[in-house]
């Protein structure tokens, strides 16, 4: 029987919760062994049963709005489901300051709309494990390993929070710009928690990753799983963190540690396709680089809401299924498109071929592996596709990203010094990655770019091609200098308009949800 724990920390908005231990059922127990702590991490500490931030895809430029595509005049109108999806996704898509409140009011499955609460609740479970590990029974090795997992997971959550609600590390002075509150133990106090600086949060993330990695390296999990953090996943997360801080040498050091352990990449040509040779696989988890049964590059993975399912598509995740529709009335086809779908700017980055070239050569296979489609029959009896979303909702860290992290660090060093060995190292990593992603029926042609600015631009496009809908594009835009961008939004036909972020716009940093502000009067709101 599944165990439930009394240690449910009500950490809503980090505001004044005094009762941290509450027994609500005779079936609930205080953890007494390392097995209990492992069960707590699996059930509550890892993000397997939640969606950490359902806004990230809509905020980014990887999503476009196709509009309601028909006049909505009553609930019985055919286009009502188009209109409803657009209304639910409008606020984050158009970067509204009240996006959390708007989505909570509009979405039926609103459990995970408030990512501030969701992520802090996960942190609270990690803190329980960290504080209880010295009090429970178990071997030293078992205690070290579960403590390492909890520390690394807590670092991951604080990294997400500071990149959602704090300014980018490189945008202002991180020692003075506000990050998020740091709560590092499970004990209640009478005090509300003020926001630490961005630098302080990054220092804590770094400390958690390093301590967690050291413990897991010293005491590896005797039953390793792709869904449990390990030392090399923590090294990979350190490489990602240092990239965001523009600490290029450190990013390379930790990327090297990961790739010396596991340099393997998934060969997309070997993936089993559905409906024919390299047919679009519709975003199923079967062909995901995060599926450890087919992909050797998984360092750590989590697939919210359907961790043990191999057939569900990307949009079956709490809340997002109401926005990223996989079907509509009228049906998607020549005329009608999903209300929100994969943006043209992302689709056009792939060196892909039409389905009519299936028997010949299809180029870059990533659009077929990563992106979900809705097939339809054209008037001339040929099959067409509407792209509506990406991959499977799976996230985590994998070697594909590690090659990119090391490549970017070397490109930045090449730009700063002009030393050609850095350029060559970056090209080697990019070509290694790309070779594994292309149709093998023709030999891959390596890229050879000499201009530093052109190489950086190619890299940024390659990163976007490789990591769509993994929750990184919005963060990348922030650290690229928060460029100006515009999106077209329309619900009722004829009422559409462009919404624009200016360069460096304050809305690149999300406002803290109002319920957290109300509960914690020590918080300072973002502009």
N, C-alpha and C positions, 0 to 999 in steps of 0.2 A: 504494500500500500504506500502511496506517495506520502511523504512527510511534509507537514507544513510547520513553519516555525513561528514562535511568538514574537520574534524579533522584527516586527514590521515597523520600520521607522517612518513616521509620517512627516516626510521632509518637504512638504509642499511650500515652495518658495523660500526655504531656509528660514522660516519665521516662527520663533517662539514655541516650538513643540517641546513639551516638558515630559510627556509620557512615552518613553521609548520602548518599554517592555510591557506588553499587554497580553494576557492569556485570554483568548476568546473561545477556546475549544479544548476539550480533553485530549483531542488528537494532536494538538500542537505541543511541541517540545522545545526546550532549550538545547542547542547543539552540544553534544557530549563527546563526539569523536570527530576525527578528520573525515570520516565517511559522511557525517552529517554536514560538515562544511562543504564538501564536494557537492552534495545534493543541493545545498543552498545556493552555491554558485551556479549550478546547472539550471535551477528553477528560477532564481531571482537575480543572480549577479551577472550572468551573461545576457545578451540582448536577444535571446532566441524567441521569446514570446512577446516581443514588442517591436514597434517601428520607432527608431530613435528620433528621426526628424523627417516627417512626410513632406515637408516644404522644399527640401533641397533640390529636387529635380525641377519643380516649378519655378524656383528662383533663377535658375540658370538659363543660359541661351541654348541648351540642348532640347528645349521644348518650344513648340509653336502653338498658336491658337488658330483653329480653322473656322471658328464661329459657329453660330447656331444653325446656319444654312437653311433656315425655313422660318416662317413667321410663327411665333408662339402666341396664341390667342386664348387658349384655355388648357386646363390639365389634360384634356382628351386629345389635344393636338399631337400629331405624330412626332414632332420635333421636341416634345417636352423633355425627353431624357437628355437630348443634346444641351438644351438650355440649362437644365439642372446641374449637369456636370460642369458647365462653364461657370455658373454662379458659385459653385463650391470651390473652384480653383482660382477664381479671379483675384482674390486678395494677395496671395503669395506670388502669383504670376505677374501682377502689376506692382509688386513691392509696396504694398500698403503698410502703414505704421501699425495698424490694428489687425494684422493678418491672423494672429492667434485667436483673438476674440471673434473675428469674422468667421473663421473656419469652425470654431467651436459651435457657433450658432447655426451654421449651414450644413455641416456634415453629420450624417446619421451616426457613423462609427467614429465618434470624436475622442475615443480613449487616448489616442496617441498624438492628438493635435498639439498639445502643450509640451514641446520637447524639453523645456526647462524642467518641468516636473518629472517627465519620464526619465531623463538622464540622471537627475539628482536621486531619484529612487534607486536606480542601479548603483550609484555611488554608495548609497546608504547600505546596501547589501554587501558590497565589497568591504566597507568599513566594519561590518559585523564580523566577517571572516578574519580580517586583519586583527581585530581586537580580541577575538575568541580563540585564535589558533594556539595561544600559549596556555589556554585553560582546558583544552580538550585532550582526550587520549589519542594515541597514535604514534607512529614512529617519527623520528626526526626527519627522515626523508619525506614522508607524507606531509608533515607540517610545512617543511620548506617549499614543497611543490605547490600546495594549495595557497600558501601565502604569496608565492611568486605570481600565481595566476591572478589573485585578487589585486595585487599591487599594479600589475600591468594593465588589467582591465580598468582600474580606477584612473590610471594615467590616460588611457584611451578616451574615457568619458570626459575628463577635464579638457583634453585636447579638442574634442568636439565642441564643448561649451564655450571655450575661449575663442574659437574660430567662428562661432555663431553670434556671440554677444559681446565680444571684445574686438577692438580694432585690429587689423592685420599687424603682425609683429613688425613688419617693415614700413608701416604707414605713418607712425608717429613714434615718440619716445616710449618704448615699452615699459620703462621704469616709472612712468607717470600715467600712461593711459590705463583706463579701467578695464579689468578683465571680469572675472566672476568670483563669487565667494568660495573660499577653500574650507571645506568641512572634512577633517581628517580623522575623526573618531566617531564612535557610535553614541557617545554620551550626550544627554540633553543638558542644556544650560538655559539660564533666563535671558540670554543675550541673543539678539538678532545678529546676522552675519553680514558685514560690509563686504564690498567688492575688493578683492586683491587686485594688484596691477597685472597687466598682461605678462610682464617679466616674471612676477612671482608665480603665476599659474604655470608658465612654461618651465620654470625651475622645478616645480612640483611634479609636473609631467615627466621631466627628465629623470628626476630622482626615483619616481615610481617605476618607470621603464627599466632603469639600470638595476635597481634593487630586485625587481621582479625577474629580470633576465638572469642575474647572478644566482638567485635561489633556484630557478628552474634548470639552469645549467648544472648546478651542483647536485640537484636531486630531480632528474627527469621523471616525467610521468611514466609509471610502469605500464600503463595502458594508454598510450598516446592516441589522440583523436584530432582530426582536422578542426573540430569544433571546440577544442581547448587551446588556450594560449600556451606557447612554449618559448624557450629562450630565443630561438631564431625569429619567431614572429615579433618578439619584443625588440630585437635588433632591427628588424625591418621597420617597425614603428618609430624607432629612434632615427633611422635614416629619413623617414618622412618628416619628422618633427624638425630635424636640422635643416632640411630643404626649405621649410617654411621660414626658418630663422635666417636663411642665407649663410649658414655655416657650412660651406661647401666641403671642406676637408673632412669634417665630422660625418657629413652625409655619405661621403665616399668610404670612410673607414667602416661604418656599420653596414653599408651595402656590400662591401667586400666580405664581411663576416657571414652575411646571409648566403651570398653566391658561392663562397668557398664550401659551404655546407650543402647547398642545393642550387645548382645552376640550371636545372631543368625547366623547360617550357612545354606547354601543351602544344602538340602539333595539330592544328585545326583541320588539316587535310585528312587526319585519321578519325575525326569525329564522325559518328554515325548520323547521317542526314535523314530527314523525313521526307518521303514522297519522291525520292530520286536523288541523283548525284548532287551533293551540296545544295539540296533544296533548302529554302528558308526553314529553320527548325522551330520558328515561332517562340523563341525565347524560353524553351523548356530547360529545366535544370539538368537534363540528360547531357547536354552539350555545353555546360558552363565551365569556364576555367576554374571556378570555385568548387566544382564537383570532384572530390578527391578520388572517386572511383575511375574517372577518365582523365584527370588532370594531375600531373606530377608537380605542379607549381604552387599548390595551396600551402601557405604557411599558417593561416588561421582563417576560418570562414564562419559566417553566421548567415542564416537564411530565415528571416523573420516569418513566423506564423505557420510555416509548413516545412520545417527542418527535415522531416522524414518523407517528404513527398517528391516524386520525380516527374510528375506530369503537369502540375499547375503552372500557369504562366505568371509573368512578372506582376501583373496588376492585382493579383489576389493577395493583397496586403492591406491590413486595416486602414481604412480611410482612403487610400489611393484608388481602390477599385471603384469608388464613386466619381472619380475625376478622370482617370485614364481608362475610358471605356474600351472593352475589347469587341463590342458589337453595338449596333444602334438600330433604331427604327426611325426613318428608313435605313436599310442596311448600307454599310460602307461599300463604295463602288466607284464607278467612273465619275459620278457627280458628287457624292457625299463622302466626307472624311471624318475620322474621329474628332471630337471637339478639341482635344489636345493631342498632339502627336509629336514624333521626332522632328526636330527642326531641319529645314533645308540646309542650313549652314553646317550642321553635323553630318547629314547624309552625303552632302557633296564632297566631304573630305575623304571618303572611301574610294579607293581605286577598284571599284567593283564593276561587274558586267551584268547585263540583263539576264533574266532566267532563260531566255532563248539561247544563251551561250552555254547552257549547262554541260552539254556534251563536248565542249571545246576547251574553254578556259574561263575561270571566274575571278581571277585576280585576288584582291584582298578579301578574305573570307570573313572578316570580323563583323561586317554588317549582317551576315547570315547567322552568325553565332550569337551576337550580342542583342540584336534588335528583334522585337516581336512584330508580326505582320498579320493582317487580315486579308486572306485571298478572296478574289471575286472574279467572276466571269465577265469579260468585256463583250460588247455587241458582236464582235467578230470571232467569238468563241475562244479567244486567247485569255490566259490567266493573268490578272494584274494583282498588285499588292498595295495595301495601305499600311504604312508603318505607324504603330500606335504607342509603342513604349520600348523599353530596353531591358535586356537580359532577364534575370530572374529575381531581382530584388536582393540577390546575394551580395554580401560585402565582407570586408576583412582586409587581408593583405596577402599578396602572392608575388612570385618572383618576377612576373611581367612588370609590375610596378617598380621592383627593385632595380631592374635594368634601366628603367626610365629615370629613377632618382639619381643613379650614378651618372647617367648620360648628361642630365641637366647640370649637375655639379661640375662636370668636366667642361661643358660648354661655357658655363659662367667663368671658370678659371681661364679658358682659352680667350674669352672676350677681355678679361682683365689683364692678361699677360702676353697674349699673342703666341704663346708656346704651342707649337703644332702637335705635340704629343697628346695634349689634352683633347684637341679636335679629333685626332685619330682614335683615342680611347672612346670618345662619345659616339663616333660613327660605328665603331665595332659593336657597342652595346645596342645601338638602334638597329643595325643590320641583323644582329643575332635575334632580336625580338621579331623583326618583320619577317625574317625567313620562316619562322614557325607559323606565321599567320597567313601565308599566301598559298594559293593553289599550286600543288607540286607538279602539275602537268606541264608547267614551263619553268625553266630555271629562274630563280629570283635574281633581279638585277640590283646589286648593292647601290645605295645612295653615296655620292661623293660630293659633299658641299664644302666649299672653301671659305665663303664669306661668313663671318661670325654672326651677323644679324640674320642672314638667311637661314643659317643653321639653327639659331634659336627659334625662329618662326616655325621651321619645319618640325623641330622638337615639340613645340607647344601644340601644333596640330596633331602630331603623333600621339602625344599624351591624351589628347581629347579622343582620338580614334580608339585608343587602347582601353580607356577607363570610363566609358559612357555609363551614366546612371549608377555609378558606384559611390556617389555622394562626394566627389572631389571637385567637380567642375566649378561649383560656386566658390569653393575655397581657393581654387587656382585663380579664378578671376580676381579675387581679393588680393592675392599676393602678386599678381601681375600688374598691380597699380590701379585696380578698380577702374577699368576702362568704361567710357561712355557706351551705352547700348540702348536700343529701342525695341519694343515689342508691340505688335498689333494685337489688340483684344477686341472681340465683338461677340455679343450674345444674340440679341435680336438683329437680323440683317438690316444694314443701313445705319446702324448706330455705333459702329466701331471707331476706334481711335488708337493712336500710338501712345504708349506710356514709355517714359524715358528716364534712365539713370544718367546723370552727368558724371564726368570723370571725377573719381574720388568722392562720389555721393555718400552722404552719411548713412543712407539706407543699405549700403553694403554691410553695415553692422546692424543686426536686428534689435528692435526694442524688446526689453524684457516684458514677458506677459504681465498684464495688469494684475492678475490675481496674486502673482508673486510680489509685486510692488505693494499691494494692499496688505499682505500678510507680514511683510518684512519692511519696517520703516527705516532700516539702515541702508537699504538699496538706493542707489542713484541711477535714474533712468538715462538711457542713451538718447541723443538728440533725435 
